[in-house]
């Protein structure tokens, strides 16, 4: 199908820049973006189950207890250098795990065709503040 559309100059520049990065023509880039946006398929229940399992993966309770203990020691300024190194390692691990979790949440939101905040509310996930 051939479709002629008018877009503003800023959007055209952005489209051409992204197409150049991918090494494709701007027209092909536009077609891909439109296809991605409007591609409709029935979600595979297996995909959703895998994503939910990945989202729900976490540390065992013992690891959380150790992490919280180290946080408390740090906050009370009684943490040793060795324990501080462990806390830094655990924090790095936790941040990577949360980043992976967010990636899976975004994928599930796309699969369900809902906005991420809506999905998070539906799943009872709220950002922690502290």
C-alpha positions as CSV (number, residue, x, y, z in Angstrom):
1,X,0.0,0.0,0.0
2,X,1.3,3.5,-0.8
3,X,0.4,6.3,1.6
4,X,1.5,9.9,1.3
5,X,1.6,11.9,4.5
6,X,2.7,15.3,5.5
7,X,4.8,15.7,8.6
8,X,6.4,18.7,10.2
9,X,10.0,19.4,9.5
10,X,11.2,18.5,13.0
11,X,9.6,15.1,12.8
12,X,11.0,14.6,9.3
13,X,14.5,15.4,10.6
14,X,14.1,13.0,13.5
15,X,12.9,10.3,11.2
16,X,15.8,10.8,8.8
17,X,18.3,10.8,11.7
18,X,17.0,7.6,13.1
19,X,16.9,6.0,9.7
20,X,20.5,7.0,9.1
21,X,21.5,5.3,12.4
22,X,19.9,2.1,11.2
23,X,21.3,2.5,7.7
24,X,17.9,2.4,6.0
25,X,15.8,4.9,4.0
26,X,13.5,7.3,5.9
27,X,10.5,5.8,4.1
28,X,11.4,2.3,5.3
29,X,11.9,3.7,8.9
30,X,8.5,5.3,8.7
31,X,6.9,2.1,7.5
32,X,8.5,0.1,10.4
33,X,7.4,2.6,13.0
34,X,3.8,2.5,11.7
35,X,3.9,-1.3,11.4
36,X,5.2,-1.6,15.0
37,X,2.6,0.8,16.3
38,X,-0.4,-0.8,14.6
39,X,0.6,-4.4,14.5
40,X,-2.2,-6.3,16.2
41,X,-1.8,-9.8,17.3
42,X,-3.4,-11.9,20.0
43,X,-1.1,-12.1,23.0
44,X,0.3,-15.5,23.5
45,X,-0.7,-16.6,27.0
46,X,2.7,-18.2,27.3
47,X,4.4,-14.9,26.7
48,X,2.4,-13.3,29.4
49,X,3.1,-16.1,31.9
50,X,6.8,-15.9,31.2
51,X,6.8,-12.1,31.7
52,X,4.8,-12.3,34.9
53,X,7.2,-15.0,36.2
54,X,10.2,-12.8,35.4
55,X,8.6,-9.7,37.0
56,X,7.9,-11.6,40.2
57,X,11.4,-13.0,40.5
58,X,13.2,-11.6,43.5
59,X,15.6,-12.3,46.3
60,X,15.0,-15.0,48.9
61,X,13.9,-13.6,52.3
62,X,17.3,-14.3,53.9
63,X,19.0,-12.1,51.3
64,X,16.5,-9.3,52.0
65,X,17.1,-9.6,55.7
66,X,20.9,-9.2,55.2
67,X,20.4,-6.3,52.9
68,X,18.1,-4.5,55.4
69,X,20.5,-5.2,58.2
70,X,23.4,-3.6,56.2
71,X,21.2,-0.6,55.4
72,X,20.5,-0.2,59.0
73,X,24.2,-0.4,59.9
74,X,25.0,2.1,57.3
75,X,22.3,4.5,58.4
76,X,23.6,4.2,62.0
77,X,27.2,4.7,60.8
78,X,28.3,1.4,62.4
79,X,29.0,-0.5,59.2
80,X,32.4,-2.0,58.6
81,X,34.4,-1.5,55.4
82,X,33.9,-5.2,54.5
83,X,30.1,-5.0,55.1
84,X,29.9,-1.7,53.2
85,X,31.5,-3.5,50.2
86,X,28.9,-6.2,50.5
87,X,26.1,-3.6,50.7
88,X,27.4,-1.9,47.6
89,X,27.5,-5.3,45.7
90,X,24.0,-6.1,46.9
91,X,22.7,-2.7,45.9
92,X,24.3,-3.0,42.4
93,X,22.7,-6.4,42.1
94,X,19.3,-5.1,43.2
95,X,19.4,-2.2,40.8
96,X,20.2,-4.5,37.9
97,X,17.4,-6.8,38.9
98,X,15.0,-3.9,39.1
99,X,16.1,-2.6,35.7
100,X,15.4,-6.1,34.3
101,X,12.0,-6.2,36.0
102,X,11.1,-2.8,34.4
103,X,12.1,-4.2,31.0
104,X,9.7,-7.1,31.5
105,X,7.0,-4.7,32.8
106,X,7.3,-2.6,29.6
107,X,7.1,-5.7,27.5
108,X,4.0,-6.9,29.3
109,X,2.4,-3.4,28.9
110,X,3.0,-3.5,25.2
111,X,1.7,-7.1,25.0
112,X,-1.5,-6.0,26.8
113,X,-1.6,-2.7,24.9
114,X,-1.8,-0.6,28.0
115,X,0.3,2.2,29.5
116,X,3.0,1.2,31.9
117,X,1.5,3.1,34.9
118,X,-1.9,1.4,34.3
119,X,-0.3,-2.0,34.3
120,X,1.7,-1.3,37.4
121,X,-1.5,-0.2,39.2
122,X,-3.3,-3.3,37.9
123,X,-0.4,-5.5,39.3
124,X,-0.3,-3.6,42.6
125,X,3.3,-2.4,41.9
126,X,4.1,1.1,43.2
127,X,7.4,2.9,43.2
128,X,9.1,2.9,46.6
129,X,9.9,6.3,48.0
130,X,12.9,6.6,50.3
